[in-house]
Amino acid sequence: MNLAHLASATKALKSRADTRPLDFVRWTPPQKRWLSDPSTVKLLRGGNQCGKTHAQAAETIWRCMGTHPFLETHPVPIEAWMVVYSWEQSLSVQQKVYDLLPKDALMPDVEYTHGRGFRGKTPIIRFKNGSVLRFKTCSQGTLALASSTIHYCGVDEPPPRSIFGELAARILRTQGVIGLTMTPVGRNDVGWLRQLVEDGQVSDTPAPLTVENCTVEGGLSPMLTQAQIDEVAARYLPIDRDARLLGAWECANPEACFDAFDEHHISEQMPPGGRQLNVCIGIDHGADAGSEFAVLTVVDRNDEHPRIWVIDEYSSGAASETVHAAGILEMLTRNGLRWEHVDRIVGDRAYGGKRWGGRMSNSRLIRSFEQLMKIQPGSLRPSVRTAWKPRGSVYVGVGIIHASMVRDNCFSIHPRCTNTISSLRNFDFRDGPHKHAIDSLRYSLEIITKTRLYAPNSIKMY
């Protein structure tokens, strides 16, 4: 073959790979075992980054095309669903499906926009052979499926038991298949699913994150080395490290949540000058000794990973809002800061107090700040925001703090923050004396945590 023929063949191969990328994908051992599983309900249960959603996308496309290389599937055309729990997750899944789609097999009106997904309130992919793939996006409400009948339902991440029951009903008439891909940790209890696996009603394919399971068939090197896997493992919270790394059913109950925290994080070094930094305060309300707590942090968001400095703290027991406001202002003053230097201040929801009093709220603190600074009522800028506390907010905030600790030079705390240091060493997710400092720290970091949080409490299918 001369160079001209070689160039032509290479160009043709590239064109085919761009048009039908799924034809060129090779699979890891657990992916292939799951893709080859003929069970009516099959589960790929593994750690994060083990390619679960990638396998789910391939399974769904093959069934819609009628070209499954490992199984005999329903004759096309079929109706298929991809079920996810949030719009943000849906966009990620849609991207992975689009990347594998055979572009020449789609109807001309199928439109995909990066970052926005497929066109339509209910995103839909129509194939030339008549098959339809719908993405069922989650939101608040109850499951609304009407009398829909489907041939294949792909479920990415753990569903509530009630939704699984509804989906199972939708495949009865067609003798369809449900394929689940998940890491068994998150917003929904999965004990019921584990029981179905143990009872033999769901076929289970474990996929722990190991070098072997990251090596595709015929691959010369694994997608992740052991060193990279160890680095990923260190970034997970101890409470769910086994679930996120190995796909384990149960989370651990560690004595300390921040096992990456040690002496090298304690430093008198202050944030550098010459960069755009955010000064933030987080306040947790309470009436017991040390339960009214405030943390002063500085955040550098200029790089890929935020850099966090915890530079001071304030704590007090039962006292008036004026005492607390004065203590927080004094905390700013001893660090050479004024109120106008603060970018964001976040306080806990109102605390109702106990029988002998102790009520505290952001509105009370705001009035006291205004009085102490001698400014007009309603003119405090920035004002005290109320903490955003949806389901999962503690986990997300704690996770981001932990992730900063395992990265080089991304977390430090001044040695004068003795109560916060003690809480970082002893917090275990339970209510108790160490929770006040951790909550205050989380609130002070809403400038980075809130943008990453989504936590639906219930699911509705459109």
N, C-alpha and C positions, 0 to 999 in steps of 0.2 A: 504494500500500500504506500503510495507516494504521499508527500506532505499535503497536497491539495485534497486528496481523498480523506486523509486523517482529519484535516481541519473541518471538512464537510460533515464527517461522521460525528466529530466532537460537538459541532453546532447543533446537529439533529438530536444528539443525546441530551444536550442542555435544554433544548426546546421541549423535549418530552418530559424531562425532570421538572421544568417549570409548570407544565400543563398538568401532569399527573405525578405529583411528588410522592404520593403514597406507594407507588410502585417501587420506589427505591429505598424505602425504610427497612431497616433491620431491627430485630427485637431482642430485648434482654430475656433471660430465662423465665422470670415470673410473668412478664408481659405475654410471652408466647403461650405459657400454660393457661393463662386466663383467656386469651383470645381463642384458644383451641377448646375451651370448656363448653360442652353442649348443654349444660344444665339450664333449666327454666329460669332460675334465679341464681346468679353467680356474682361473687364478690372478689374484687382485687383489693386487698387490705395491706397497705404498706406505709412506709415512712414518707415524709415530704421529699420531693425531688427524685422519686423513683420512677417517674414516667407514667403515673396512673391516668391522668387526664389525656395524655398522648395516646395511650392504648384505647381509652374510651372513645376518642374522636375517630380513630381508625375503625373500631368495631361498628360505630354508628354509620359511617360512610359506606363501609363494605355492605352492610345490610340494606342500605338505601339503593346501592348500585346493583345488588345481587351478585357481587363478585368476591364474596368472602373466601379467602384462600384456605382456610382451615376447617370450615363448617358448611353443612348444607343449611341454608336459611330460607325464609319465606320467599316465594316468588314475588318479584316486583310487579307493580308498584306497591309500596308499603307506606304506612304512616308511622313516623318515629318521633320521639320526644327526647330532648335533653333537659333534665330537671336540675336546676341550681337554686341556691337559697338567697341570692342577692344580685342586684343589677351589676355591681362591680365584679362579682365573680363571673356573671354571665358574659361580660365583655372579654374577660380573660379566656374563658372556654370557647367563645365564638372565634377569637383570634386563632386558637390552636386548631379548631375545625377548619377554618378558612385556609390555613397554611397547608393542610393535607388534602383539600378538596380537588377533585379532577375538574379543572376549570372548563374543559370542553363538554362536560356532561351536565352543565347547569342551564336552566332556562335563561333567556336573554335579560329578563327583568330582575334577576337576582343581583342585588347591589350590596356591596360591603364597603364600609369606610373605616379605616384604621382609627381606633380609639372610640368609635361610636357603634360598631357592630353592623349586623345586617339590617336592612331597611324594614321598618314596620314597627308598630306598637308591640306586637308579638313577633319577634324576629323569626323569619321563615326562610328556608332554602327549598326551592323547587327544582327537581331534577328533570331532565328531558324524558326519562322513562316513566314519569308520573309520580315517583316517590316524593314525599314531603317530610322535611325535618323541621320541627318547631322547637324553639327555645322557650321553656317555661320559666319566667322570671319571678322571683320571690318578692313579696311585700306583705304588709300587715293584712290580716284577715283570715278567713277560713278557706279551705281547699274548694275551688269552684271548677269542677271538671265536667259538669253536665253529663251527657251520655257518650262521651268520647270513647272510641275504640282504637287501640294502637297495636302495632306488631312488635315494636321494640321501644323500651324506655331506658335511657341511660341516666343514671343518677350519680352526680358528682358531689361527693362529701355526704356525711350522715344525714338522712332525712328523719323527721319526727315519725313515730310509729303510725300515727293516724294517716299521714300522707302516703306512707308505704302501703298501707291497707287499701287506700283509694287507687293507687297505681296498680296494685295487684288485680283489682277488679277490672281495670281497663284492658288487661291482656287476656282475660278468660276466653272471650269469644273467638279471638284469633289464635289462641294457644301461643301467645307471644312470649317474649323474654324480657326480663329486667336484669340489666347489668349495672352493678354498683362498683364505684371506685372511690376509696375513702381512706383517710387517716382517722382512726377512731378517737378523735378528740375535737372539742369545739362546743357549739351551742346546744347540741341535742344529746340526750342520753342514748347510748347505744346498747344498753344491757339487753333490751328485747331482741336486737339483731344478733347479738352473741348467742342468745338462747336458741334462735332459729338455726344458727350454724351448728350448735351442739346437738340439736334435734335432727339434723340432716336435711332441713328444709331449704337451706341456702348453702351452695357450694363455695368454699372459702379458699382463696389463693393468697397465702401470706407473701409479702414482698419487702422484707427488711432492707434497709439501706446498707448494703455491703458492696465490696469491690466486685464480687462475682455477679451480683444482681445489677451492677452498673456497666456490665460488659456485654455488648451486643454480639449476636452470632457472627463469628468470623472476624470480630474486631481485634485490632492489633493492640489497643490499649483501652482501659476502662474510661468511661465518661467522668468518673470521679475517682481520685486516688484515695488511699486510706488516710493520708494527711488531710485531704480536703474534707473527707467525711468526719474526721475528728474535729476539724474546725467548725463544721456545720453543727455537730453535736454540742459543742461548747456554747453555742449561741442560744440553744433551747433552754427553757426554764427546767430546773430539776423535776418539777411536779409532773411534767408531761414529756420528758425527754425520751423515755422508752416508747411512748405512743408515736411521737413525731419521727423518731429514728428507726424504730423497729416495726411500727404498726401494732404495738401491744394494745390489748383491750383495756387495760387498767392503767390509771395514772398513779404515780408514786405519791407518798405523803411525806416529803422531806422535812427535817427539823428546821432547815433554813432555806429560804427561797433563793437568795442571792449567793449561790455558792462560788461565784466568780469574784466576789468582793474580798479584797485583802488589803494589806497595809500600803501597797504601792498606790492605791487610789486616794489615800489620805495625804494631802499636800497643801502647803501654804501658798503655792503658786497661784497667782490671780490671772484672769483672762488677759490676753495680749491687747495692746492698742492697735489702731490702724485698721480695724475690721468692723464691719457692721454686725453688732451683737444685740441680742434681745435680753433685756432685764425683766425677770418675771418673779411674781410672788404667788405662792399657793397657801391657802388658809383652811385648816380643818377646825370645825366648831365642836365644843364640848364643855362640860361643867366639872368633870373630875380633875384631879391634879395632873397637870401636864397635857390635858386633852384639848385645850385651845392652843393650836400649834400653827406656826407660819414658817415657811422656808423661802429663802431668797436664792434664786438661781440666775445664772447667765448662760445663754444658749447661743452657740455659733452655728448657723444653718448655711454657711457659705459653701461647704463641701458636700460630698455625697452622703456622708453620715454625720449627723449632728454631734457637736462637741458640747458637753454639759459640765458646768462648774456649779457645785453647791457651795455657796460662800458664807451663808449665815443662817441662823434659826432663831425663832422666838417661841417660848412656851410659857403657859400659865394655867393655873387652875381656875376655880370660880372667881370671876371678877367682872367689873362692868365693861361695857364695850369701849368706854373712854380709856380705860387702862390698857386694853388690848390694842386699840388704835395707836396710843402713845408708844407702846412697846414696838410696834411694827415700824413706826416712823423713826424711832431711835435706832432700829436695826439698819435702816437705810442710811441714816446720818453717820454711823460709825464706819460705814463702808464708802463714805464720800459721795453718796448719792442723794438726789432729791426726788420728790414724787414725779416730776416731769421726766425723769430718766427712765421710769418704769414703762415698759411696753404693754404688759398684760398682768392683771392681778385677778386671780380666780379664787372664790371662796366656796365653801361647802354649802349645801342646802341648809335652810334655817333649822336650828336645833331647838327643840321644844322645852328643854330643861327638865328638871326633876321636881318633886313635890315642893322642895324648898327654893325653887327658882333656878337660875342659870340659863335662861333663854338667851340665844345668840343668833344673829342673822347678818347677812351682808348689808341689808338696809340700815340696821343699827350701826354697823361699822362705818358705813358711808357718812351718816350724819355726824359721827364722832370725828372722822377725818376732816370733814368740812369745818367743824367747829374749831379743831385744833390748828388747822391751817388758815383759819379766818377767811374762808371763801364763801361765796353765795351758795345756798342750798341748790342742789341739782347741777352744779358746775364742776364737780369732781371729774377730772380727765387725766388718766383713764379711770373709769369707774370700776367697781368690783363686779366682775361677772360671776354668775352662778355656775358651779361645776356641772359639766355635762356627764351624766351618769347612767347611760343605757346599760342594758345587760352586756356583760363582757368588758366593761371599761376598766375594771381593776386588773384583769388579766392582761389586756393590751398595754396599759400603762406600765405595769410591772415588767412585762416582756421587753418593752423598749428601753427601760432603765437597765435591765440585765444585758441586753444586746450591746449597749454602749460600754458596759464594763468589760466585755470580752474583747473589744477592739482597742488597739493601741492608742493611748492618748485621747480617748473620747469621753472619759468620766473621771472627775476628781471632786473631792469634798474637803473643805477646810477643817483642820483638827478641832476648831472651836465648836463645830456642829456635833457635840458629843451625843445628844439624844438621837439625832438622825443616824449617826454612825452605829450606835447600838441597835437601832431598829433595822438597819440594813443587814446587820449580822444575825438578827434573830427573827425577822418577820417570816411567817409561815402560812400566810393567807387567812389565818384565823383572826377573829376580833380579839383585841387585847391592847395592852399598852403600847405595842410597837406599831400598831396600825395608823395612829394619828400622824406620825412623821412621814410614813410612806404615802398616805393619802395627800398630805400637804405637798410632798414632792411630786406626786402624779399631777395634781392640779397646777402646779407651777410649770409643768411641761406640756400643758394642753396645746401650746403653740406648735408642738410636733406630734403629740399623740392623737389629737382630735381628728386631724386630717387623714389618719390611717384607720380610723375605727368605723366599722359598720357592724351592727348587731341586731338584726331583726328578731323580734320576739315570736312572731308567727309568720305563716307563709300563705300566700294566695297565688293561685295559678291562673294566668290569663289565657 
